């Protein structure tokens, strides 16, 4: 269980009322979709290890979703290739940390080795009113298991999240229906953690909320919703930040005590 924690938290959704409320989305520039931070090398090494040793746990693709996975990889590759410290080679792409990633493997697994983000593919079958999770590379799950969610609709995926009620489900589905290519939307969540590992899968209905006074880490997922122009699949990407409570700025810490006193109060 490596300790991989950023020095500070650049995304703090609880600092503004409109981003604290669900779904809390804001538009971003397409060029700002993928992010790199101060633990890039450490997170990428961990991702490489998980994809190599726990492939069945962190990677899955349903039959028929191959075109969307290929388009996602091409989109990721296009963005990361523009960085001057990434170099195309005869064998693949050499990352900032010096690791060369072959590009001829399963497309989602390759994409998961090119960026710090996890990627979920959601598609809307012709006979469905909701988008369905058809594939993902999920190295850093936060209290959910990919195998248990694959093939399910947005509403079913969020079981048993209490705040994800019928009204939120309708609003999120409408967002997925209306998202346009080249116009991604971003949101972020707030998760108190008693331990600091990024790889934290759990089964549905297993207890995962820290006991009062035991939270020592703040986990924030920067989540971006992006429409692929050709297959029309929706990409839900997740960039994970994990910091000790002590790493928060004074303003972040003060506001956090206001909005989540039950989670971060001293034991």
N, C-alpha and C positions, 0 to 999 in steps of 0.2 A: 504494500500500500504506500506508494510514493507520496510525499508531501509536496504538492505543486500548488503554490499560492502566489497570486500576484501581489506586488508591493502596495498597490492601491486599487481602488474600485472606480473605474471610469464611468460606469453605468449604475445609477442609483434611482430606480423607478419610484421609490417612496418620497423623493424630494419634491415632487409636484403632484397635485391632486389628480390631474387628468391622466397621468401615466400610472398612478397607483390604482385607479379604478380599472376593472375589467371592461373591455379587452385592452384598453390603454395604448392603442396603436398610434404611431406618428409616421408620416412619410419620410423616406430617406432617399438620397441620390443612389442610383444603381452602382456607381463607382465605390460607394461606401458599404457595399453588401458584406464582403469578407473583411475580417479584422485580424491584426496581429498584435500581440502584446508582449510584455516583458518575460513571459514564461513560454514563449513560442517553442524553443528547442525542447524543453522538458515535456510540454504537452504533446508535441509531435512524436517524441520517442515513446511516450506512453501509448499513444494511438497506434503506432507501428506495432508495438508489442501485443496489444489487445487484438488487433486485426489478424496478426500472425498466430496467436495462441488461443483465441476465443472467437474465432470467425463465426461459428454457428450462433453465438450469443449476441454479437454486435453487428451482424450484417445479414440482411434478408431481402429477397426480391421475388415478388409473385410472378407467375407466368403471365405474359402479356404486357408487363411493365418495362420490358427491356428498352423500347424506344425512348421512354421518359428518362430512364437511367443513363442512356447514352447521351441524351441532350443535356442532362444535368452535368455530366462529366465534361462535355465540351464547353459548357458555360463556365464552370469552375476553372478549367484549364485556360480559357481565354482571359479570365481576370487575373489569375496568379501569374500567367506568363508575361504580363505587362510589367511586373516588378523587375527592376534591373538586377536584383540579386537572385532571381530564379533563371536558370539556364536550360534550354532545350538541348538534349544530347541524343546520340544515336540510340541510346537505351531507354530514354524517358525524359524526365524533368528533374534537374538537380535543385533541391530546395535551398533556402537560406542557410539551413544548418549543415549543408554539405551532403545530405542523403539524396541519392538518386532514386526516384520512384518510377518503376516501369509502368508504361501506360497501357499495356495489353492485358491487364487482369480484369476481374469483374468491375464494371464501371463505378458502382457505388463505393466499393472497397478502395478503388484507386482515388476517387474524389475525397474519401475520408483520410487519405494520406497526403493530400495536397493542401489542406487547410485545417485550421484549428476547429472549424465548425463541424458539428454533426449535421447530417442531412436526412430529412424525411420527405418521401414522395407521396403526394396525395392526388388521386384522380377521381373523377366523377363519372361512374358508369352511366350509360344512357337511361337505365331504368331506376336510378337512385336519385333521391333528393339531397343526399349528403356526399361529401367527398370521403373516399376510403383510403386508408394507409396501404399502399401497394409495395413499398420498399423503404429501406432505411439503412444507413450506417450510423450506429448509435454507440459510440465508445464511452460516453459519459452520461448514462441514464441517471435521472434523479427520481428514484422511487417508482420506477416502472420497468416492465420487461418487454422487450421488442416482440418476442414470440407470442406473448399474450395479447398484443394489440394489432398485429399484422392482419390485414384483411377486414378490419372493422371500420365503422364510420366514425366521423369526428365526435359525435355524441357518445358513442360507445367507448371510444378511446379514453375519454376523460372520466369514465367511471373509476373510482367513486368520489371524485372531487366535488365537495358539497357546494362550492361557489359556482360551479358550472351548471346552472339551472337552465330551465327551458328558454328563458329570455336570452341569456348569454349564448346558448347554443344557436339560437336563431341569428343573433347578431354576428357570431363568428362564421356561420355558414354563409351569410350574406357577404361578409368580407371576402371569403374564399371565392364566391361566385363573381364578385366585381373586380377583384385585383387584376390590374392590367400589366402586360409585359413592359418592362422598363420603368415601372413605377412601384417599387417594393415598399412594404410597410414594415415598421419595426415596433416591437414591444419588449418589455423585460419583466421578469418576475422576481420575487424575493422569497428565499428559502432559508430558514434557520437550520443549522446543522450542528450536531454535537461532535461529529468527527469530520475529518477533512479530505476524505478520498473522493476523487471525481467519479470513479466507477462505482455506482451505488444502485444496482437493480433491486427491485422488490416486487413481490406478487401483489395483485389487487387485494385490498382490504387488510394487508399486513400493516401493523402500526409503524409509522415512520416519523411522526412528529416528536421532536425531542421533549423530554420531560421539562416542566418549568424550571428555569434557571440553569439548564445544562447546555444551552446553545453557545458554542464557542466560535463558530464560523458563520459567515454570511455568504451564501451562494446566490449569484445572480446569473440568469440565463438571458443573454441578448438574442431574441428570437426574431427572425426576419421571414416574412411571407413574400414569395416571389413567383410570378407566373412565367413558365417557359413558353416561348412564342409558337413553337411548332407543334409539340404534343399537347399543349395547353395544360399540362400537369402543373400543380402547385408545389413549390418547394418550401418546406418549413425548416429553416436552418437554425442551429443553436450554438452560440458561442458562450462557453461557460467560464465564469469568473468565480473564484473561491478565495476569500481573504479571512484572516482572523479578525474578530471584532475590533481588536486594537489597531488594525490597519485603516479603519475608517477615518475620514476627516472629522474634526469636531462637529461641523454642521451635519454631516451624515449620521454621526452617532446620536446627536441630540434629537434629530427628527425620527430616527429609528426607534428610539425609546418612546416617542409619542405614539407611533403607529403600531408597534408590536411590543408593548410592554410585557405581555405575558410570556413572550418567547425569549427575550433578552434580559429580563430582570435577574439580578443576582440570586443565586440559590439560597 
